[in-house]
Amino acid sequence: MLTQAALYARVSTDRQDTGLEAQLLALRDYCTSKNVIAYEIFSDTNVSGSKVSRPGLDRMMEQARAGAFQSVVVYSFSRFARSTQHLLSALEEFKTLGISFVSISEQIDTSSALGKAIFVIVAAVAELERELIRERVRTGICNARSKGKRIGRPVTRPGELIRTLAGKGHSYREIGRLVGCSQGAIADELRSMRSEKVFSSKTGSSETK
């Protein structure tokens, strides 16, 4: 028997109003109200929403691709997605797989006419977000050129922007598409950032001794 629904919950703090049990209670109540009697629960505890990889979410996505259920129910967009782009990518994949997506807090169900309209709006917002980032990159390049700085192929990797996007939870693929560089270049930049932090931490520790 196929699981009819996948319920996903995530908690990164001890807040009781949106704690794991509170989310699961709301998800189960939703299933009861919709006569969904078969479901599987996926959850991530003490995991930040900005994390690219989350064990519970990753397992749910694998089973979604295997056709294990027909709908995904979450407590809210913020408990599920790490960014607008991530939300859109997931919604597009669910649509391709024939899986409906429900967010209780936002009262969105992509199997309904309103839910489909919201999907279009989310896509538009994601595109706006991408365009704003591209515009900031172009503006930065123009400013650099106006100050006489050389802008060539090797300098098409704005480190600050890569670090900012990674901090917001964008995947390497998303960053590469937005900034226009390879995933290898992104990995190098973030590795360099981590090395700088380690060096700074060690320096600070030695100074306090």
Backbone hydrogen bonds in HBPLUS format (Angstrom, degrees):
<---DONOR---> <-ACCEPTOR-->    atom                        ^
c    i                          cat <-CA-CA->   ^        H-A-AA   ^      H-
h    n   atom  resd res      DA  || num        DHA   H-A  angle D-A-AA Bond
n    s   type  num  typ     dist DA aas  dist angle  dist       angle   num
A0003-THR N   A0068-ALA O   3.07 MM  65  5.90 124.7  2.39 165.4 170.7     1
A0070-GLN N   A0004-GLN O   3.17 MM  66  5.43 150.8  2.26 114.6 122.0     2
A0005-ALA N   A0038-ALA O   3.29 MM  33  6.68 139.6  2.47 135.6 146.9     3
A0040-GLU N   A0005-ALA O   2.98 MM  35  6.52 149.7  2.07 153.2 162.0     4
A0006-ALA N   A0071-SER O   2.83 MM  65  6.26 151.4  1.91 148.6 157.8     5
A0073-VAL N   A0006-ALA O   2.80 MM  67  6.14 166.1  1.82 166.6 169.7     6
A0007-LEU N   A0040-GLU O   2.83 MM  33  6.10 169.9  1.84 160.2 163.1     7
A0042-PHE N   A0007-LEU O   2.73 MM  35  5.97 164.5  1.76 176.4 176.1     8
A0008-TYR N   A0073-VAL O   2.97 MM  65  6.34 163.4  2.00 160.9 165.0     9
A0009-ALA N   A0042-PHE O   3.04 MM  33  6.56 148.4  2.14 149.4 159.3    10
A0044-ASP N   A0009-ALA O   3.02 MM  35  6.59 144.0  2.15 145.6 156.8    11
A0011-VAL N   A0044-ASP O   2.98 MM  33  6.47 155.5  2.04 161.4 169.2    12
A0046-ASN N   A0011-VAL O   2.56 MM  35  5.68 125.5  1.85 143.5 158.9    13
A0047-VAL N   A0011-VAL O   3.38 MM  36  6.52 148.4  2.49 130.9 133.2    14
A0019-GLY N   A0016-GLN O   3.42 MM   3  4.73 173.5  2.43  92.8  94.1    15
A0023-GLN N   A0019-GLY O   2.98 MM   4  6.24 158.4  2.02 157.0 163.1    16
A0024-LEU N   A0020-LEU O   2.90 MM   4  6.15 166.7  1.92 156.0 159.8    17
A0025-LEU N   A0021-GLU O   2.89 MM   4  6.01 153.2  1.96 145.0 152.2    18
A0026-ALA N   A0022-ALA O   3.16 MM   4  6.37 159.4  2.21 142.9 147.7    19
A0027-LEU N   A0023-GLN O   2.91 MM   4  6.19 154.0  1.97 150.6 158.7    20
A0028-ARG N   A0024-LEU O   2.85 MM   4  6.03 161.3  1.88 150.4 155.0    21
A0029-ASP N   A0025-LEU O   2.92 MM   4  6.07 158.6  1.96 147.5 154.0    22
A0030-TYR N   A0026-ALA O   3.02 MM   4  6.19 149.4  2.11 139.7 147.7    23
A0031-CYS N   A0027-LEU O   3.08 MM   4  6.41 158.8  2.13 146.3 151.3    24
A0032-THR N   A0028-ARG O   2.92 MM   4  6.23 157.5  1.97 151.8 158.0    25
A0033-SER N   A0029-ASP O   2.95 MM   4  6.19 157.1  2.00 147.6 153.6    26
A0034-LYS N   A0030-TYR O   3.03 MM   4  6.27 134.6  2.24 144.8 157.2    27
A0034-LYS N   A0031-CYS O   3.20 MM   3  5.13 131.7  2.45  93.1 106.0    28
A0036-VAL N   A0031-CYS O   2.77 MM   5  4.75 163.8  1.80 148.3 147.3    29
A0035-ASN N   A0032-THR O   3.20 MM   3  5.02 164.2  2.22 102.3 106.0    30
A0051-LYS N   A0048-SER O   3.23 MM   3  5.65 165.1  2.25 111.2 115.8    31
A0058-ASP N   A0054-ARG O   2.74 MM   4  5.79 167.3  1.76 170.3 174.9    32
A0059-ARG N   A0055-PRO O   2.97 MM   4  6.11 158.4  2.02 147.2 152.6    33
A0060-MET N   A0056-GLY O   3.03 MM   4  6.26 153.8  2.10 144.1 151.5    34
A0061-MET N   A0057-LEU O   2.93 MM   4  6.19 160.1  1.97 153.9 158.6    35
A0062-GLU N   A0058-ASP O   3.02 MM   4  6.28 153.1  2.10 146.0 153.3    36
A0063-GLN N   A0059-ARG O   3.09 MM   4  6.35 158.2  2.14 147.2 152.3    37
A0064-ALA N   A0060-MET O   2.84 MM   4  6.09 143.3  1.98 144.8 156.3    38
A0065-ARG N   A0061-MET O   3.04 MM   4  6.28 156.5  2.10 147.0 151.6    39
A0066-ALA N   A0062-GLU O   3.13 MM   4  6.39 127.6  2.42 132.2 146.4    40
A0068-ALA N   A0063-GLN O   3.00 MM   5  5.44 169.7  2.02 156.7 155.9    41
A0067-GLY N   A0064-ALA O   3.04 MM   3  5.19 159.7  2.08 105.2 111.0    42
A0100-SER N   A0070-GLN O   3.05 MM  30  6.53 155.8  2.11 149.1 144.5    43
A0072-VAL N   A0100-SER O   2.84 MM  28  6.28 152.3  1.91 154.1 162.7    44
A0102-VAL N   A0072-VAL O   2.79 MM  30  6.14 158.4  1.83 164.9 170.6    45
A0074-VAL N   A0102-VAL O   2.84 MM  28  6.23 162.7  1.87 161.9 166.8    46
A0104-ILE N   A0074-VAL O   3.05 MM  30  6.43 167.5  2.07 160.1 159.7    47
A0105-SER N   A0075-TYR O   2.87 MM  30  5.94 162.2  1.90 152.4 158.4    48
A0079-ARG N   A0076-SER O   3.16 MM   3  5.33 135.5  2.36 101.4 113.0    49
A0080-PHE N   A0077-PHE O   2.96 MM   3  5.21 141.1  2.12 104.1 116.0    50
A0081-ALA N   A0077-PHE O   2.79 MM   4  5.82 158.6  1.84 169.3 175.1    51
A0087-LEU N   A0083-SER O   2.98 MM   4  6.24 160.4  2.02 150.3 155.3    52
A0088-LEU N   A0084-THR O   2.94 MM   4  6.20 162.3  1.97 150.9 155.5    53
A0089-SER N   A0085-GLN O   2.92 MM   4  6.11 162.8  1.95 149.3 154.0    54
A0090-ALA N   A0086-HIS O   2.98 MM   4  6.18 160.6  2.02 150.0 154.9    55
A0091-LEU N   A0087-LEU O   2.91 MM   4  6.14 162.1  1.94 152.6 157.8    56
A0092-GLU N   A0088-LEU O   2.87 MM   4  6.05 157.5  1.92 152.6 158.7    57
A0093-GLU N   A0089-SER O   2.99 MM   4  6.21 154.3  2.06 143.1 150.2    58
A0094-PHE N   A0090-ALA O   2.84 MM   4  6.10 163.6  1.87 154.6 159.2    59
A0095-LYS N   A0091-LEU O   2.92 MM   4  6.06 154.2  1.98 143.4 150.7    60
A0096-THR N   A0092-GLU O   3.03 MM   4  6.29 156.0  2.09 145.2 151.0    61
A0097-LEU N   A0093-GLU O   2.94 MM   4  6.20 149.1  2.04 148.0 157.0    62
A0098-GLY N   A0094-PHE O   2.94 MM   4  6.04 110.1  2.44 137.3 154.1    63
A0099-ILE N   A0094-PHE O   2.77 MM   5  4.84 169.7  1.78 150.5 148.3    64
A0098-GLY N   A0095-LYS O   3.15 MM   3  5.07 152.2  2.23  97.6 106.1    65
A0110-THR N   A0101-PHE O   2.97 MM   9  5.43 163.3  2.00 150.9 155.0    66
A0103-SER N   A0108-ILE O   2.88 MM   5  5.18 154.1  1.94 144.0 152.2    67
A0107-GLN N   A0103-SER O   2.91 MM   4  5.72 113.5  2.36 135.7 152.6    68
A0108-ILE N   A0103-SER O   3.07 MM   5  5.18 157.0  2.13 144.2 149.3    69
A0107-GLN N   A0104-ILE O   3.06 MM   3  4.86 142.3  2.21  95.5 107.0    70
A0112-SER N   A0109-ASP O   2.97 MM   3  5.73 167.9  1.99 124.5 128.6    71
A0116-LYS N   A0112-SER O   3.01 MM   4  6.28 152.5  2.08 148.1 154.9    72
A0117-ALA N   A0113-ALA O   3.09 MM   4  6.37 147.1  2.20 141.0 149.9    73
A0117-ALA N   A0114-LEU O   3.08 MM   3  5.03 117.5  2.49  92.7 108.3    74
A0118-ILE N   A0114-LEU O   2.91 MM   4  6.24 152.1  1.99 150.6 158.5    75
A0119-PHE N   A0115-GLY O   3.02 MM   4  6.29 147.0  2.13 141.9 150.7    76
A0120-VAL N   A0116-LYS O   3.29 MM   4  6.64 149.0  2.39 140.3 146.6    77
A0121-ILE N   A0117-ALA O   3.12 MM   4  6.50 151.7  2.20 144.1 152.1    78
A0122-VAL N   A0118-ILE O   2.83 MM   4  6.13 161.3  1.86 158.2 162.6    79
A0123-ALA N   A0119-PHE O   3.02 MM   4  6.24 155.3  2.09 144.6 151.3    80
A0124-ALA N   A0120-VAL O   3.01 MM   4  6.31 150.3  2.10 142.9 150.8    81
A0125-VAL N   A0121-ILE O   2.90 MM   4  6.22 156.4  1.95 153.0 159.4    82
A0126-ALA N   A0122-VAL O   2.89 MM   4  6.11 158.9  1.94 150.1 155.9    83
A0127-GLU N   A0123-ALA O   3.00 MM   4  6.20 154.2  2.06 144.6 151.4    84
A0128-LEU N   A0124-ALA O   2.94 MM   4  6.19 152.6  2.02 144.0 151.9    85
A0129-GLU N   A0125-VAL O   2.87 MM   4  6.15 155.4  1.93 148.8 155.6    86
A0130-ARG N   A0126-ALA O   2.97 MM   4  6.26 156.4  2.02 146.7 152.6    87
A0131-GLU N   A0127-GLU O   2.90 MM   4  6.14 159.0  1.95 149.0 154.7    88
A0132-LEU N   A0128-LEU O   2.90 MM   4  6.12 155.9  1.96 151.6 157.8    89
A0133-ILE N   A0129-GLU O   3.12 MM   4  6.35 154.8  2.18 145.4 151.7    90
A0134-ARG N   A0130-ARG O   2.92 MM   4  6.21 160.2  1.96 150.2 156.0    91
A0135-GLU N   A0131-GLU O   2.84 MM   4  6.02 154.0  1.90 146.1 153.6    92
A0136-ARG N   A0132-LEU O   2.97 MM   4  6.21 150.8  2.05 142.3 149.8    93
A0137-VAL N   A0133-ILE O   2.99 MM   4  6.30 152.8  2.06 147.9 155.4    94
A0138-ARG N   A0134-ARG O   2.91 MM   4  6.22 162.2  1.94 151.2 155.8    95
A0139-THR N   A0135-GLU O   2.83 MM   4  6.03 159.9  1.88 149.1 155.0    96
A0140-GLY N   A0136-ARG O   2.92 MM   4  6.06 155.4  1.98 143.3 150.0    97
A0141-ILE N   A0137-VAL O   3.00 MM   4  6.28 154.8  2.06 149.8 156.3    98
A0142-CYS N   A0138-ARG O   2.93 MM   4  6.18 161.9  1.96 151.3 156.2    99
A0143-ASN N   A0139-THR O   2.89 MM   4  6.09 159.5  1.93 150.2 155.8   100
A0144-ALA N   A0140-GLY O   2.99 MM   4  6.16 153.5  2.06 142.0 149.3   101
A0145-ARG N   A0141-ILE O   2.92 MM   4  6.19 157.9  1.97 150.4 156.4   102
A0146-SER N   A0142-CYS O   2.92 MM   4  6.15 154.7  1.98 147.9 154.9   103
A0147-LYS N   A0143-ASN O   3.21 MM   4  6.44 129.5  2.48 136.3 148.1   104
A0147-LYS N   A0144-ALA O   3.15 MM   3  5.24 138.0  2.34  96.7 108.5   105
A0149-LYS N   A0144-ALA O   2.92 MM   5  5.24 153.4  1.99 157.6 148.9   106
A0148-GLY N   A0145-ARG O   2.91 MM   3  5.04 159.1  1.95 109.8 113.5   107
A0155-VAL N   A0152-GLY O   3.06 MM   3  5.48 144.8  2.19 110.5 120.9   108
A0156-THR N   A0153-ARG O   3.29 MM   3  5.56 153.0  2.36 120.4 117.6   109
A0162-ILE N   A0158-PRO O   3.10 MM   4  6.39 160.9  2.13 156.3 162.3   110
A0163-ARG N   A0159-GLY O   2.94 MM   4  6.17 162.4  1.97 154.9 159.2   111
A0164-THR N   A0160-GLU O   2.91 MM   4  6.11 153.7  1.98 144.5 152.3   112
A0165-LEU N   A0161-LEU O   2.89 MM   4  6.07 168.9  1.90 155.4 157.6   113
A0166-ALA N   A0162-ILE O   2.95 MM   4  6.09 159.1  1.99 147.0 153.3   114
A0167-GLY N   A0163-ARG O   2.93 MM   4  6.05 150.8  2.02 141.0 149.1   115
A0168-LYS N   A0164-THR O   3.11 MM   4  6.42 130.4  2.37 138.4 151.2   116
A0168-LYS N   A0165-LEU O   3.10 MM   3  5.09 133.1  2.33  94.0 106.9   117
A0170-HIS N   A0165-LEU O   3.14 MM   5  5.65 161.2  2.18 154.9 149.0   118
A0169-GLY N   A0166-ALA O   3.02 MM   3  5.17 158.9  2.07 105.5 111.6   119
A0175-ILE N   A0171-SER O   2.93 MM   4  6.21 165.6  1.95 157.4 161.3   120
A0176-GLY N   A0172-TYR O   2.84 MM   4  5.98 162.2  1.87 150.5 155.7   121
A0177-ARG N   A0173-ARG O   3.04 MM   4  6.25 153.6  2.11 144.9 151.5   122
A0178-LEU N   A0174-GLU O   2.98 MM   4  6.20 154.8  2.04 148.4 155.4   123
A0179-VAL N   A0175-ILE O   2.80 MM   4  5.83 167.0  1.82 159.5 162.8   124
A0180-GLY N   A0176-GLY O   2.77 MM   4  5.19 142.6  1.90 129.0 140.3   125
A0181-CYS N   A0176-GLY O   3.31 MM   5  4.91 141.1  2.47 117.9 128.3   126
A0186-ILE N   A0182-SER O   3.13 MM   4  6.49 152.6  2.21 144.7 152.3   127
A0187-ALA N   A0183-GLN O   2.94 MM   4  6.17 158.4  1.99 145.2 150.6   128
A0188-ASP N   A0184-GLY O   2.96 MM   4  6.22 155.2  2.02 145.9 152.6   129
A0189-GLU N   A0185-ALA O   3.00 MM   4  6.24 157.6  2.05 145.5 151.2   130
A0190-LEU N   A0186-ILE O   2.98 MM   4  6.26 163.9  2.01 156.2 159.7   131
A0191-ARG N   A0187-ALA O   2.85 MM   4  5.95 148.2  1.95 145.0 154.5   132
A0192-SER N   A0188-ASP O   2.91 MM   4  6.10 153.5  1.98 145.7 152.8   133
A0193-MET N   A0189-GLU O   2.98 MM   4  6.28 148.2  2.08 141.0 150.1   134
A0194-ARG N   A0190-LEU O   2.98 MM   4  6.24 156.5  2.04 143.8 149.0   135
A0195-SER N   A0191-ARG O   2.99 MM   4  6.25 153.8  2.06 145.8 153.1   136
A0196-GLU N   A0192-SER O   2.98 MM   4  6.24 153.8  2.05 146.7 153.5   137
A0197-LYS N   A0193-MET O   3.04 MM   4  6.35 151.6  2.12 145.8 153.4   138
A0198-VAL N   A0194-ARG O   2.96 MM   4  6.25 157.9  2.01 149.5 155.1   139
A0199-PHE N   A0195-SER O   2.94 MM   4  6.14 165.0  1.97 151.4 155.4   140
A0200-SER N   A0196-GLU O   2.89 MM   4  6.03 159.9  1.93 145.8 151.9   141
A0201-SER N   A0197-LYS O   2.84 MM   4  6.00 153.9  1.91 145.9 153.3   142
A0202-LYS N   A0198-VAL O   2.93 MM   4  6.17 159.2  1.98 150.8 155.9   143
A0203-THR N   A0199-PHE O   2.91 MM   4  6.09 158.5  1.95 149.2 155.5   144
A0204-GLY N   A0200-SER O   2.92 MM   4  6.09 159.5  1.97 146.4 151.9   145
A0205-SER N   A0201-SER O   3.01 MM   4  6.22 151.3  2.09 143.2 150.8   146
A0206-SER N   A0202-LYS O   3.02 MM   4  6.25 158.0  2.07 149.1 154.3   147
A0207-GLU N   A0203-THR O   3.07 MM   4  6.27 146.7  2.18 145.5 154.4   148
A0208-THR N   A0204-GLY O   3.25 MM   4  6.46 137.2  2.44 139.3 149.0   149
